[in-house]
Amino acid sequence: MKARLPMVLGICALLVGCGYILAGEWRDDPKNWKRAFGVPAPEGLIIHHSYYGRYPHFTTEWCYYFELEDSKNAREAIGMYLFLQHSGKKPSELSLDAGRPSWFLKEVPPAGDVWVYRGADQYFVVVDQVRGRIYVHDQQF
């Protein structure tokens, strides 16, 4: 019996350490904002769609997509005024993952503004002023 205890503990540590217990995919779940940013969504933030995926791996692997109603509240929630910089890119110049949700930049706005966070290669924000939407994406693989 005592010989099995280290083996059971080792398997549990492996499962927890590799993220199997925390892995999953969530679509339009109200908790996705907290999963992505570590804090609850600000009051008044309108989230039209969201996707959060966390993958079982010994390193932390995740990705998220959000479609927000464009508002001052949304821009503050994503740190647009504090942390983001206008990239000068057009939305059509972004390399969009074929596995993204069907609603995420379904129609790429030709005149949308692209914002980035320096040091985060995969993070970008697209502001579609015609449709009044903000699209947010980041991933770590």
Sequence and secondary structure as in RCSB ss.txt:
>XXXX:A:sequence
MKARLPMVLGICALLVGCGYILAGEWRDDPKNWKRAFGVPAPEGLIIHHSYYGRYPHFTTEWCYYFELEDSKNAR
EAIGMYLFLQHSGKKPSELSLDAGRPSWFLKEVPPAGDVWVYRGADQYFVVVDQVRGRIYVHDQQF
>XXXX:A:secstr
 TTHHHHHHHHHHHHHHTTTTT EEEES TTHHHHHHSS   TT  EEEEEEEEE SSS EEEEEEEEE SHHHH
HHTTTTTT EE    GGGS   TTS TTTTSS  TT EEEE TT TT EEEEETTTTEEEEEEEE 
